[in-house]
Amino acid sequence: MSPLDGRFVGRAVELAAKGLGTTSPNPVVGCVVLDVDGNVVGEGWHERAGGPHAEVNALAAAGERARGGTAYVTLEPCNHTGRTGPCAQALLDAGIARVVFAVPDPGALAGGGAERLRAAGVEVTGGVLAAEAERVNEAWLTAARSRRPHVTWKFAATLDGRSAAVDGTSRWISSVESREQVHDLRRRVDAIVAGSGTVLADDPDLTAREPDGTSSPRQPLRVVLDRRGRVPATAKVHDAAASTLVSTAATPAELLDDLHGKGIVSVLLEGGPTLAGAFLAAGLVDRVTAYVAPTLLGSGSHALAGTAITTITDAIGLDVDDVALVGGDVRVSGRPRR
């Protein structure tokens, strides 16, 4: 990888992130177009599902200056016609001479753009900054490859791993700043999943709010796993603030299969310790995001239960890729090792 290629694919990754929360069920994609002299003449990202793809937006900004130039894209240009035309053909029509992309398109319908470009005489390079591009697009890539939604388990706990005190109180373990970040997580996902125990204990809204406290324009689907019909109609999850699905699925895999069939690409798991344990035990958690507060309780509910792990050698390791101070808390995020 040349430093120049890395620089402009890196910029494309930054652009792709601008689409988080607005493109589902499509991927987030960013694109940078250089002219024949190496000057940036166009940038774009996929802004919303059904709208122009990143390459089309960048090419529109570049105009005729794109001819003979280079396009840097986070995802292999698509090669099919859906609600929009194939980006591979758009690049050819614009006269692009070289295409550099990060991640191959895993979709059976959309894949093959690189081959189409090469067949037309375009120089194509793939795999540049693949890890960075995978991270920003991990939800869609998981859904495309595994045929199920990407699952992030989010929880807040004290330094000694407690999610609630002995009397059941848990508000607020995490800081105001951490809770604001959680609302950002909610705005970016398609669905929030919680169990009936959590809903009965806390009566949460399970909605996304803006930094000023107002309701976000886009609300994820609220999913309540309630096999025994315990959640009353008066619970907040049944109000008009967002749509709610009550599921009686017997297993996490069954629930995710049902959500995938409904077009759900990403899930934020906000249930209690037992529900989280069931997802982890089934290997169905793709990312863990923990907010650890500098607080000690010494007793009370644990953040995780029901994994059936009895020895340290079976512990679930985490490949941590993000650690940050948020307010007074420490945020740790990573992927469980398979």
Backbone hydrogen bonds, N-H to C=O, Kabsch-Sander energy under -0.5 kcal/mol:
donor,donor_aa,acceptor,acceptor_aa,energy
6,G,2,S,-2.4
7,R,3,P,-2.2
8,F,4,L,-2.0
9,V,5,D,-2.4
10,G,6,G,-2.1
11,R,7,R,-1.6
12,A,8,F,-1.8
13,V,9,V,-2.2
14,E,10,G,-1.8
15,L,11,R,-2.1
16,A,12,A,-2.5
17,A,13,V,-1.8
18,K,14,E,-0.5
18,K,15,L,-1.3
19,G,16,A,-2.1
20,L,17,A,-1.5
22,T,19,G,-2.2
23,T,19,G,-1.0
26,N,23,T,-2.7
31,C,44,G,-2.6
32,V,72,Y,-2.3
33,V,42,G,-3.3
34,L,70,T,-3.1
35,D,39,N,-2.6
38,G,35,D,-2.0
41,V,33,V,-2.8
42,G,33,V,-1.5
44,G,31,C,-2.1
46,H,29,V,-2.1
47,E,45,W,-0.7
47,E,52,P,-0.6
49,A,22,T,-1.3
51,G,48,R,-2.1
57,N,53,H,-2.2
58,A,54,A,-2.5
59,L,55,E,-2.7
60,A,56,V,-2.2
61,A,57,N,-1.6
62,A,58,A,-1.8
63,G,59,L,-2.7
65,R,62,A,-1.5
66,A,63,G,-1.6
67,R,64,E,-1.3
68,G,95,G,-3.2
69,G,66,A,-2.6
70,T,34,L,-1.4
71,A,98,R,-2.4
72,Y,32,V,-3.2
73,V,71,A,-0.5
73,V,100,V,-2.9
74,T,30,G,-1.7
76,E,103,V,-2.8
79,N,110,A,-1.2
82,G,80,H,-0.6
82,G,84,T,-2.5
88,A,78,C,-2.3
90,A,86,P,-1.6
91,L,87,C,-2.3
92,L,88,A,-1.7
93,D,89,Q,-3.0
94,A,90,A,-1.5
95,G,92,L,-1.4
96,I,91,L,-2.1
97,A,69,G,-2.3
98,R,69,G,-1.6
99,V,123,E,-2.8
100,V,71,A,-2.8
101,F,125,T,-2.7
102,A,73,V,-1.1
103,V,74,T,-1.6
111,G,107,G,-2.4
116,R,112,G,-1.9
117,L,113,G,-2.2
118,R,114,A,-2.6
119,A,115,E,-2.5
120,A,116,R,-0.9
120,A,117,L,-0.5
121,G,118,R,-1.9
122,V,117,L,-2.4
123,E,97,A,-2.3
125,T,99,V,-2.5
128,V,101,F,-1.6
130,A,127,G,-1.0
133,A,129,L,-2.1
134,E,130,A,-2.7
135,R,131,A,-2.0
136,V,132,E,-1.7
137,N,133,A,-1.2
138,E,135,R,-1.3
141,L,137,N,-2.2
142,T,138,E,-2.3
143,A,139,A,-2.1
144,A,140,W,-2.5
145,R,141,L,-2.4
146,S,142,T,-3.1
147,R,143,A,-1.3
150,H,265,V,-2.9
152,T,150,H,-0.5
152,T,267,V,-2.6
153,W,151,V,-0.5
153,W,287,R,-3.0
154,K,152,T,-0.7
154,K,269,L,-1.9
155,F,289,T,-1.9
157,A,291,Y,-2.4
158,T,162,R,-2.3
159,L,293,A,-0.7
159,L,295,T,-2.3
160,D,295,T,-0.7
161,G,158,T,-2.1
163,S,301,S,-2.7
164,A,301,S,-1.0
165,A,169,T,-2.9
168,G,165,A,-1.9
172,W,170,S,-0.6
173,I,170,S,-1.4
179,R,175,S,-2.2
180,E,176,V,-2.0
181,Q,177,E,-1.7
182,V,178,S,-1.9
183,H,179,R,-1.6
184,D,180,E,-1.4
185,L,181,Q,-2.2
186,R,182,V,-2.5
187,R,183,H,-2.1
188,R,184,D,-1.0
188,R,185,L,-0.6
189,V,185,L,-0.7
189,V,186,R,-0.9
190,D,266,S,-1.1
191,A,266,S,-1.4
192,I,221,L,-2.7
193,V,268,L,-2.5
194,A,223,V,-2.3
196,S,225,L,-1.7
199,V,195,G,-1.9
200,L,196,S,-2.7
201,A,197,G,-2.2
202,D,198,T,-2.7
203,D,198,T,-0.5
203,D,199,V,-1.8
210,E,214,T,-3.3
213,G,210,E,-2.5
216,S,208,A,-2.3
219,Q,217,P,-0.6
221,L,190,D,-3.0
222,R,243,S,-2.8
223,V,192,I,-3.3
223,V,221,L,-0.6
224,V,222,R,-0.5
224,V,245,L,-2.6
225,L,194,A,-2.5
225,L,223,V,-0.6
226,D,224,V,-0.9
226,D,247,S,-2.7
229,G,226,D,-1.0
235,A,232,P,-1.7
238,H,235,A,-2.0
239,D,236,K,-2.2
242,A,239,D,-0.6
245,L,222,R,-3.6
247,S,224,V,-2.8
247,S,245,L,-0.6
255,L,251,T,-2.1
256,L,252,P,-2.7
257,D,253,A,-2.2
258,D,254,E,-2.0
259,L,255,L,-2.4
260,H,256,L,-2.7
261,G,257,D,-1.8
262,K,258,D,-0.8
262,K,259,L,-0.7
263,G,260,H,-1.9
264,I,259,L,-2.3
267,V,150,H,-3.1
268,L,191,A,-2.5
269,L,152,T,-3.3
269,L,267,V,-0.6
270,E,193,V,-3.0
270,E,268,L,-0.7
271,G,193,V,-0.5
276,A,272,G,-2.2
277,G,273,P,-2.0
278,A,274,T,-2.0
279,F,275,L,-2.0
280,L,276,A,-2.5
281,A,277,G,-2.7
282,A,278,A,-1.4
283,G,280,L,-1.6
284,L,279,F,-2.8
286,D,151,V,-2.1
286,D,284,L,-0.5
287,R,151,V,-1.7
288,V,334,G,-2.9
289,T,153,W,-2.7
290,A,332,V,-3.1
291,Y,155,F,-2.4
292,V,290,A,-0.6
292,V,330,V,-2.9
293,A,157,A,-3.0
293,A,291,Y,-0.6
295,T,293,A,-2.6
301,S,164,A,-0.8
303,A,161,G,-1.7
305,A,273,P,-1.8
314,D,311,T,-1.8
315,A,312,I,-1.5
317,G,315,A,-0.7
319,D,335,R,-3.0
320,V,318,L,-1.2
321,D,333,S,-2.1
322,D,333,S,-1.4
324,A,331,R,-2.2
326,V,324,A,-0.5
326,V,329,D,-2.4
329,D,326,V,-2.6
330,V,292,V,-2.3
331,R,324,A,-3.5
331,R,329,D,-0.5
332,V,290,A,-2.5
332,V,330,V,-0.5
333,S,322,D,-2.6
334,G,288,V,-1.8
335,R,319,D,-1.8
337,R,317,G,-2.6
